[in-house]
Amino acid sequence: MTELEKMLSGKMYNGTDPQLTAMRTKARKLLTEINAALLDTTVDPAKAALYAELFGAMGKDGWLQPPFFCDYGTNIFMGDKVFINFNCVFLDCARITIGSNVFMAPNVQLYCAGHPLVAEQRARGEEFALPITIEDDVWIGGGVIVCPGVTIGAKSVVGAGAVVTKNVPPASLAAGNPARVLKAVT
């Protein structure tokens, strides 16, 4: 099993693997172009081509405010009308699935990456990744951190500054550190 296959299956893998390093380098080059192109607000087919090359999928009418950062890009799948505000970071070592009509405020961070608690494993470069799912019609407030393996249910709101360590049920307001459900939303 390759390190890429291990990474995508949730097993421990070595992030310094040459194939993974090359994939991250390619993503950095594309991000440099995308972030520069986003400064120009004209509709340009070249932007769509860059998005198609970087992301696993990007639906219609999506918008990224620069700068945007990710590890691979190929593991990010977005629905229609996704808005990602300034300075968001997606560590997409596992699949990140974002539904349609999702709004993310500045500085939202989606972290699929995790590291073992045992120091010797970390010293060997071992890490793991778990997928993140954000369902349709979700609003994520500024500075939110979403941890590995979390699903945020449809029509939910996550308050600014929250650290989401557990799943958020559909139609819920969650906030705090760690985030907890405060009430249902309709």
C-alpha positions, 0 to 999 in steps of 0.5 A: 500500500502506498503512503497516498493510499494509506493517507486516504484510507485513514491509516498512519502514513508518512507525510514526507513521502516523495509522491505526497511531497510532489503533490503538495508542491503542485498544489502550492504552484496552483495556489500561487496562480489562483490567489493572484488570479483572484485579485482580478474580479473579472470572470475569466475561463482561466480561473475555472481551469485552475480550479478544475486542476486543483480541486476534486470538484467545484460546483457552479457559482463558487467564490474564493476570496484570496488568499486561500491555502490547502495541502493537496486540493484534489481531496476537496469537493464542493457543491454549488454556491460555496463562498470561502472568505479570506485566509481559509486553510484546508488541510485536505489529507483526507476528503473534504466534502462541502455541500451547496450553499455553504458560507465560510467566514474569514480564517476558517480552518478545516484540518483532516490531518492528525498526529499520534500522541506517542512522541516516537511515532511523530518523530518518525513522521507518522500522521493520519487523516480523517475526512471532514463533511460539511452538508448543505446550507451551513454557515461557519463563522470566522476563525472556526477550526474543524477537527479531523473526522467531523461532520457538520449537519445540513442547515447548521451554524457554527459560531465564530471562534468555535473549535469543532471536535465532534459532529454537529447535528443538522439544523443546530447552532454550535459554538464554543471551545470545544464546540457544543450544540446550543440550540436548534435552528430552523 
